[in-house]
Structure formats: structure tokens, C-alpha cells
Amino acid sequence: MDYPSQKNLAITHWAEEDRPREKLLLKGVAALSDAELIAILIGSGTTELSAVDLSKLILHSVGNQLHQLARLSVKDLTKFKGIGEAKAISIVSALELGRRRKESEPLKKAKITCSADAYELIKPHLWDQKREEFWVLLLDRANQVLKKQQISQGGINGTIADPRLIFQVALQEFATGIILVHNHPSGQLKPSEADRKLTKKIKEGGQLLDIQLLDHLIFTDESYYSFSDEGDL
């Protein structure tokens, strides 16, 4: 009995790990070839060619050079059997996005070099707040800010910060350092006993996860208290 080669099978009959979409989910986008990525864009091939084989044909026509592919117009692409206007537009749009990404400057991440930097960074979120809020700044190894995340919001007299939630968001962002920040709407800068206990708990928990607690700020509209500056870490 003659068995059909995989080349002539529709993608839906391929082994799941060989289908472009499933392969992307299983192995990550970097594992896909250029043809497989284009196949995802066009979605389907023809009765003779799978989406991947059609993509290979298109790439072969431009010497397998993506920068040459980017020069093709919608009209050029629709000359290939199986590529209608909608599919051609998808390819052209994806390549244009890649070009714009290459030309655009990445946003410069804020860098924390001292407690004052952290205070200024969080000020827009806590300025004039009448209720107590708890935030965490997530940092990479270069002390660049990956994300600012509100952990909780409470009443006038206080809020509760769950250490599990703090470490959950830190792990999600692959942070190696964190700065805790909470405000005192009363204007009182002196840390409470609960503030000190929480700081100690987060510091100890961070040591187990290799996430360093760099500081804990008590924020008021006029000034701030830094556990690090005061030697309380």
C-alpha cells in the first residue's frame, strides 16, 4: 500500500507538534521557520499545497529573503495561487509592523538609584490619596523598573498587603528586586509595628526566592520614610 507523504497532507492531518499554531504554543514562536510563521498569517493553502508549502513557494520566489518579501505589493502576492487579497494584506501588514518595530526606539525604562527616585516614580499614583494604598516596584538586576503594581487599597487607617500576592507579581515579571511603597494619608512618617513586621517577612521570603527587598517607603505628600536609608532593612 502506498502511503501519502506528509508534504501532500493538509496541515490538519499533520502531527499536532508539526502544525505551526500548535508548534508555536508548544515550543514558542522562535521555534518556527519563516515559512511556518507566514503559514499562520495566511491560514490555509490550496488543494495541492499546504499553507506551509505555499509559504515556502512564496519565500523561494524572493530568494528566501524577508527583506525582499517586504518589497512585494498586495498585487504581487495575489499572483500566487491560493493567495487572495485578504491573505496578501495580512502578509504585507505583518512585514510593515516588523519594519516599524525595527525603526522605533524602545522606551527607556526608569532606573532606581536611590530612595528619592522611587518616591518620584510613585508620586503620581499616591499624591493626594485619601485612602491607604500598597504598591510594589518590580526591578531587574540593573535596578530598572519592570512594572509598578498596586497590591491593595484600604481605608483611611490602613490596608493589608498579602506577601503571597507580592511575590506572585514579582515572579510573573521575573523581577530580581522589589521596593515596597505604601502611603500614610495622615502624614505620619513613622512606621508602625505592622509595617516593620511586614518588611521583615517580605525580606526573609525574598531571600528564599532570590528576590531582594531593596527598600520600603512610607509615602506622604510632603516627604517619605525609607527603611533602607534609615538602616531598618
JOWOJO-V593202 format. One record per residue. RES is the residue in three letters. PSI is psi in degrees with one decimal (none if undefined). Layout:
# JOWOJO-V593202
res & psi
RES & PSI
RES & PSI
This chain:
# JOWOJO-V593202
res & psi
MET & 137.0
ASP & 127.2
TYR & 140.4
PRO & 142.7
SER & 154.1
GLN & -29.0
LYS & -34.2
ASN & 1.1
LEU & 146.8
ALA & 152.6
ILE & -33.2
THR & -17.2
HIS & -1.2
TRP & 161.3
ALA & 141.1
GLU & -39.2
GLU & -11.6
ASP & -9.2
ARG & 135.9
PRO & -47.6
ARG & -46.0
GLU & -37.6
LYS & -40.0
LEU & -44.3
LEU & -37.5
LEU & -39.6
LYS & -9.1
GLY & 156.0
VAL & -29.2
ALA & -18.7
ALA & -12.1
LEU & 143.9
SER & 169.5
ASP & -41.5
ALA & -39.1
GLU & -37.5
LEU & -42.0
ILE & -36.4
ALA & -36.5
ILE & -38.5
LEU & -43.5
ILE & -21.6
GLY & -43.7
SER & 160.0
GLY & -135.0
THR & -176.4
THR & -23.9
GLU & -30.8
LEU & 138.8
SER & 169.3
ALA & -36.6
VAL & -45.1
ASP & -36.6
LEU & -40.1
SER & -39.4
LYS & -38.3
LEU & -43.5
ILE & -45.0
LEU & -39.1
HIS & -33.6
SER & -19.2
VAL & 24.8
GLY & 25.7
ASN & 32.5
GLN & 117.1
LEU & -34.4
HIS & -28.1
GLN & -37.6
LEU & -37.5
ALA & -17.2
ARG & -12.0
LEU & 140.4
SER & 172.7
VAL & -41.4
LYS & -41.0
ASP & -44.1
LEU & -32.7
THR & -5.2
LYS & -18.2
PHE & 130.3
LYS & 127.1
GLY & -8.6
ILE & 102.3
GLY & -176.9
GLU & -42.2
ALA & -43.4
LYS & -40.0
ALA & -40.8
ILE & -38.5
SER & -43.9
ILE & -48.4
VAL & -41.3
SER & -42.2
ALA & -42.3
LEU & -34.1
GLU & -38.8
LEU & -41.0
GLY & -40.1
ARG & -43.5
ARG & -36.7
ARG & -41.7
LYS & -35.9
GLU & -25.7
SER & 145.7
GLU & 131.7
PRO & 144.2
LEU & 132.2
LYS & 127.2
LYS & 141.6
ALA & 143.4
LYS & 134.0
ILE & 117.5
THR & -14.3
CYS & 171.7
SER & -31.5
ALA & -34.8
ASP & -44.3
ALA & -39.7
TYR & -46.6
GLU & -34.7
LEU & -37.3
ILE & -12.6
LYS & -44.6
PRO & -23.6
HIS & -27.8
LEU & -8.0
TRP & 129.4
ASP & 17.1
GLN & 133.8
LYS & -13.5
ARG & 153.9
GLU & 134.4
GLU & 151.9
PHE & 126.3
TRP & 160.9
VAL & 135.3
LEU & 126.6
LEU & 125.1
LEU & 154.4
ASP & -172.0
ARG & -22.1
ALA & 11.2
ASN & 26.9
GLN & 141.9
VAL & 120.3
LEU & -36.5
LYS & 150.8
LYS & 126.8
GLN & 124.9
GLN & 130.5
ILE & -40.9
SER & 163.0
GLN & 130.3
GLY & -148.3
GLY & -162.0
ILE & -33.0
ASN & -10.2
GLY & 171.2
THR & 160.1
ILE & 130.7
ALA & 118.6
ASP & 116.3
PRO & -33.9
ARG & -39.2
LEU & -38.1
ILE & -47.8
PHE & -27.7
GLN & -48.6
VAL & -32.6
ALA & -42.3
LEU & -36.2
GLN & -34.3
GLU & 3.4
PHE & 38.5
ALA & 144.4
THR & -9.1
GLY & 149.7
ILE & 150.1
ILE & 122.6
LEU & 143.2
VAL & 130.1
HIS & 152.0
ASN & 154.5
HIS & 98.3
PRO & -23.4
SER & -17.7
GLY & -1.8
GLN & 122.2
LEU & -19.2
LYS & 126.9
PRO & 143.7
SER & 170.4
GLU & -35.3
ALA & -37.5
ASP & -42.6
ARG & -40.4
LYS & -41.8
LEU & -41.9
THR & -43.8
LYS & -41.3
LYS & -43.1
ILE & -39.5
LYS & -46.0
GLU & -41.0
GLY & -38.3
GLY & -34.4
GLN & -33.7
LEU & -30.4
LEU & 2.9
ASP & 37.9
ILE & 113.7
GLN & 130.1
LEU & 110.6
LEU & -30.9
ASP & 164.7
HIS & 117.2
LEU & 137.0
ILE & 119.4
PHE & 133.8
THR & 165.0
ASP & -27.9
GLU & -29.1
SER & -166.3
TYR & 161.5
TYR & 126.7
SER & 118.8
PHE & -37.1
SER & -47.9
ASP & -33.8
GLU & 0.5
GLY & 26.5
ASP & 5.4
LEU & none
